[in-house]
Amino acid sequence: TLTQKENKQITISVAKKGSKLKVINQAIKNAKDSLNRKLYESQNNKDLFDSVAKKFNLETNISLIEVYDNSHIQGTNSVGALITYGEEGFIKKRYRKFNIKNKGNEQDDYGMMREVLNRRFKKAVQEKDNYLSFPDLVMVDGGKGQYSVARETLNELGLHDIPLIAIAKGKLRNSGNETFFHNGKEYKFTRNDPTLFFLQRIRDESHRFAISAHRAKRKKGISKSLLDQIEGIGSIRKRALLNHFGSARAVESASLDEIKSVDGVEEKVAKKIYNFFHE
């Protein structure tokens, strides 16, 4: 019994009237409403999955989609991101970020995509280290080039049967004019197509997650900057310098006047910074 398990007296009471009964009835109503919303969303997602499969002539049933995106600034703090969407919506416990390890890939979008997909799917193929189960569909942010690299990488791992879609924005990068690539063909949607809105939504979530991972890595890198070695440069000035120049290396190559132009950096401090890099 509960009393024995907890080693203390457990009493269960049932409210029959008054404020306690009102609270219970409201809780039951909220639970039913929540369940109905979940059931509606689940059915709606199943319909969207079916419409995606129909649009791209996929032979497999879809219940799990993985979306990949990369983020970096001129090859610095490069990260890859993976988000997952299932019948009940976004599955946060299946989100993953990949710090790019191969230095040669940091400024190479194709190389980053290849590294991320290799690292993600090799574990699954080898069934190592709490690997993620395979998705029913993989989607990558990019055009023909990203599609080709991703398809080639999956094929090399023996994953020929996992369908792949690439989503590329138009020339003006305007939402609604996306082009989709799959199996050597290009696909378009009408602007008010619910399936397009759905694919945009999960693409945008992968983009948001990739950018947040990149920013977190960049922020962490601030504390390991060359600027830490300069006496009198606190976190506020360091952040101002990095925001202005983009990197410690750019500060190193800046002139004295350029350093003095940064908000919060007085002439005395600017000279100290300049001399640190040039003496």
C-alpha positions as CSV (number, residue, x, y, z in Angstrom):
1,T,0.0,0.0,0.0
2,L,1.0,3.7,-0.2
3,T,1.2,3.9,3.6
4,Q,3.7,1.0,3.7
5,K,5.7,2.3,0.7
6,E,6.1,5.8,2.1
7,N,6.3,4.6,5.7
8,K,3.7,7.1,6.9
9,Q,-0.1,7.4,6.9
10,I,-1.5,8.3,3.4
11,T,-5.0,9.5,3.2
12,I,-7.0,9.8,-0.1
13,S,-10.1,12.0,0.1
14,V,-12.7,12.6,-2.6
15,A,-14.2,16.1,-2.8
16,K,-18.0,16.1,-3.0
17,K,-18.9,19.7,-2.8
18,G,-17.5,23.3,-2.3
19,S,-14.4,24.9,-3.7
20,K,-12.3,21.7,-3.8
21,L,-14.9,20.0,-6.1
22,K,-14.8,23.1,-8.4
23,V,-11.0,22.8,-8.6
24,I,-11.2,19.1,-9.4
25,N,-13.8,19.6,-12.1
26,Q,-11.8,22.5,-13.7
27,A,-8.7,20.2,-13.7
28,I,-10.7,17.5,-15.4
29,K,-12.0,19.9,-18.0
30,N,-8.5,21.3,-18.6
31,A,-7.1,17.8,-19.0
32,K,-9.8,16.8,-21.5
33,D,-9.3,20.1,-23.5
34,S,-5.5,19.4,-23.6
35,L,-6.1,15.8,-24.7
36,N,-8.4,17.0,-27.5
37,R,-5.9,19.6,-28.7
38,K,-3.2,16.9,-28.7
39,L,-5.4,14.5,-30.7
40,Y,-6.3,17.3,-33.2
41,E,-2.7,18.3,-33.6
42,S,-1.6,14.7,-34.0
43,Q,-4.2,14.1,-36.7
44,N,-3.3,17.4,-38.4
45,N,0.3,16.4,-38.4
46,K,-0.5,13.0,-39.9
47,D,-2.4,14.8,-42.7
48,L,0.6,17.1,-43.3
49,F,3.0,14.1,-43.4
50,D,0.7,12.4,-45.9
51,S,0.6,15.6,-48.1
52,V,4.4,15.8,-48.0
53,A,4.7,12.1,-49.1
54,K,2.1,12.7,-51.9
55,K,3.8,15.9,-53.1
56,F,7.3,14.3,-53.5
57,N,6.0,10.8,-54.4
58,L,7.5,9.2,-51.4
59,E,6.9,5.4,-51.0
60,T,7.4,5.4,-47.2
61,N,5.0,6.5,-44.5
62,I,6.2,9.6,-42.6
63,S,5.9,10.0,-38.9
64,L,9.4,11.4,-38.1
65,I,11.3,14.1,-39.9
66,E,14.8,15.4,-39.2
67,V,15.9,18.8,-40.5
68,Y,19.5,20.0,-40.7
69,D,21.1,23.4,-40.9
70,N,24.5,25.0,-40.4
71,S,25.6,28.3,-38.9
72,H,28.9,30.3,-38.9
73,I,30.3,33.7,-39.5
74,Q,33.1,33.7,-42.0
75,G,34.1,30.2,-40.9
76,T,34.3,30.9,-37.2
77,N,32.4,29.1,-34.4
78,S,30.9,26.7,-37.0
79,V,28.1,24.5,-35.8
80,G,25.6,22.1,-37.4
81,A,22.1,21.6,-36.0
82,L,19.5,18.9,-36.1
83,I,15.9,19.2,-35.1
84,T,13.2,16.6,-35.2
85,Y,9.4,16.7,-35.8
86,G,7.0,13.9,-35.1
87,E,3.3,13.3,-34.9
88,E,2.9,15.3,-31.7
89,G,5.1,18.2,-32.9
90,F,8.8,19.2,-32.3
91,I,10.7,16.6,-30.3
92,K,13.2,18.6,-28.3
93,K,14.9,15.5,-26.7
94,R,16.0,14.6,-30.2
95,Y,17.6,18.0,-31.0
96,R,21.4,17.8,-31.5
97,K,24.1,20.4,-32.1
98,F,27.4,19.5,-33.7
99,N,30.6,21.6,-33.2
100,I,32.5,21.2,-36.4
101,K,35.7,19.3,-35.6
102,N,37.4,19.2,-39.0
103,K,39.1,22.6,-39.5
104,G,38.9,22.3,-43.2
105,N,35.1,22.2,-43.0
106,E,34.7,25.4,-41.0
107,Q,34.3,27.6,-44.1
108,D,32.9,24.9,-46.3
109,D,29.1,24.5,-46.1
110,Y,29.2,21.2,-48.1
111,G,32.0,19.9,-45.8
112,M,30.0,20.9,-42.7
113,M,26.9,19.0,-44.1
114,R,29.0,15.9,-44.8
115,E,30.6,15.9,-41.4
116,V,27.3,16.4,-39.5
117,L,25.4,13.7,-41.4
118,N,28.4,11.3,-41.0
119,R,28.6,11.9,-37.3
120,R,24.8,11.6,-36.8
121,F,24.2,8.5,-38.9
122,K,27.4,6.5,-38.3
123,K,26.3,6.0,-34.6
124,A,22.9,4.7,-35.8
125,V,24.4,2.4,-38.4
126,Q,26.9,1.0,-35.8
127,E,24.3,1.2,-33.0
128,K,26.7,3.0,-30.7
129,D,26.5,5.4,-27.7
130,N,22.7,6.0,-27.3
131,Y,22.2,6.5,-31.0
132,L,19.0,8.0,-32.4
133,S,16.6,5.9,-34.3
134,F,16.4,6.5,-38.1
135,P,13.9,9.2,-39.3
136,D,11.4,8.6,-42.1
137,L,12.6,11.7,-44.0
138,V,15.6,14.0,-43.9
139,M,15.4,17.6,-44.9
140,V,18.4,20.0,-45.4
141,D,18.5,23.7,-45.8
142,G,20.1,24.5,-49.1
143,G,19.9,23.9,-52.9
144,K,21.1,21.4,-55.4
145,G,24.7,21.4,-53.9
146,Q,23.6,20.6,-50.4
147,Y,21.2,18.0,-51.7
148,S,23.9,16.2,-53.7
149,V,26.3,16.2,-50.8
150,A,23.7,14.9,-48.3
151,R,22.4,12.2,-50.7
152,E,26.0,11.1,-51.4
153,T,26.8,10.9,-47.7
154,L,23.7,8.9,-46.8
155,N,24.3,6.5,-49.7
156,E,27.9,5.9,-48.6
157,L,26.5,4.8,-45.2
158,G,24.1,2.4,-47.0
159,L,21.1,4.6,-46.2
160,H,19.7,4.6,-49.8
161,D,16.2,4.1,-48.6
162,I,15.9,7.2,-46.4
163,P,14.3,9.9,-48.6
164,L,15.9,13.3,-48.7
165,I,14.6,16.8,-49.5
166,A,16.5,20.1,-49.8
167,I,14.7,23.5,-49.4
168,A,16.2,26.6,-51.0
169,K,14.9,30.1,-50.8
170,G,14.4,32.2,-54.0
171,K,17.0,34.6,-55.4
172,L,15.7,37.4,-53.2
173,R,15.6,34.9,-50.2
174,N,11.9,35.7,-49.9
175,S,9.8,33.3,-48.0
176,G,7.1,31.7,-50.1
177,N,9.2,31.3,-53.2
178,E,11.2,28.3,-52.0
179,T,12.4,25.6,-54.4
180,F,12.5,22.0,-53.2
181,F,14.9,19.3,-54.6
182,H,14.2,15.6,-54.5
183,N,15.5,12.8,-56.7
184,G,16.8,15.0,-59.5
185,K,13.5,17.0,-59.7
186,E,12.5,20.5,-58.6
187,Y,9.2,21.2,-56.8
188,K,7.2,24.3,-56.1
189,F,4.2,25.1,-54.0
190,T,1.5,27.7,-54.3
191,R,2.0,30.5,-51.7
192,N,-1.0,29.6,-49.6
193,D,-0.4,25.8,-49.5
194,P,-0.6,24.5,-45.9
195,T,2.1,21.9,-46.7
196,L,4.5,24.8,-47.7
197,F,3.7,26.6,-44.4
198,F,4.5,23.3,-42.6
199,L,7.9,22.8,-44.3
200,Q,8.8,26.5,-43.8
201,R,8.0,26.1,-40.1
202,I,10.2,23.2,-39.5
203,R,13.0,24.7,-41.7
204,D,12.8,27.9,-39.6
205,E,13.0,26.0,-36.4
206,S,16.2,24.3,-37.6
207,H,17.6,27.7,-38.5
208,R,16.7,29.2,-35.1
209,F,18.3,26.3,-33.3
210,A,21.5,26.5,-35.4
211,I,21.8,30.2,-34.8
212,S,21.2,29.9,-31.1
213,A,23.9,27.1,-30.9
214,H,26.3,29.3,-32.9
215,R,25.7,32.4,-30.6
216,A,26.2,30.2,-27.5
217,K,29.5,29.0,-28.9
218,R,30.6,32.5,-29.9
219,K,29.7,33.8,-26.5
220,K,31.7,31.0,-24.8
221,G,34.6,31.9,-27.0
222,I,34.7,35.5,-25.8
223,S,36.0,34.3,-22.5
224,K,38.9,32.5,-24.3
225,S,39.9,35.5,-26.4
226,L,43.4,37.0,-26.8
227,L,41.9,40.1,-25.3
228,D,41.9,38.3,-21.9
229,Q,45.6,38.6,-21.8
230,I,45.5,42.4,-21.8
231,E,45.4,43.9,-18.4
232,G,42.5,46.3,-17.8
233,I,40.2,44.8,-20.5
234,G,37.0,43.7,-18.7
235,S,34.1,41.7,-20.1
236,I,32.2,44.8,-21.2
237,R,35.1,46.3,-23.2
238,K,35.9,42.9,-24.6
239,R,32.4,42.4,-25.8
240,A,32.3,45.9,-27.3
241,L,35.6,45.3,-29.2
242,L,34.4,41.9,-30.5
243,N,31.0,43.2,-31.5
244,H,32.8,46.1,-33.4
245,F,35.5,44.1,-35.1
246,G,34.1,40.6,-35.1
247,S,37.2,38.7,-33.7
248,A,40.3,39.2,-31.6
249,R,42.4,38.8,-34.8
250,A,40.6,41.8,-36.4
251,V,41.3,43.8,-33.3
252,E,45.0,42.8,-33.7
253,S,45.1,44.2,-37.2
254,A,43.2,47.4,-36.4
255,S,44.9,50.8,-36.2
256,L,45.0,52.9,-33.1
257,D,42.4,55.3,-34.4
258,E,40.1,52.4,-35.2
259,I,40.4,51.0,-31.7
260,K,39.8,54.4,-30.2
261,S,36.5,54.7,-32.2
262,V,34.9,51.8,-30.2
263,D,32.4,53.0,-27.6
264,G,33.7,52.7,-24.1
265,V,37.4,52.4,-25.1
266,E,39.3,55.5,-24.0
267,E,42.6,56.6,-25.6
268,K,44.7,55.2,-22.7
269,V,43.0,51.8,-23.0
270,A,43.2,51.9,-26.8
271,K,47.0,52.5,-26.7
272,K,47.3,49.6,-24.3
273,I,45.4,47.3,-26.7
274,Y,47.4,48.5,-29.7
275,N,50.7,48.2,-28.0
276,F,49.9,44.7,-26.8
277,F,49.6,43.5,-30.4
278,H,52.4,45.6,-31.9
279,E,55.2,45.7,-29.4
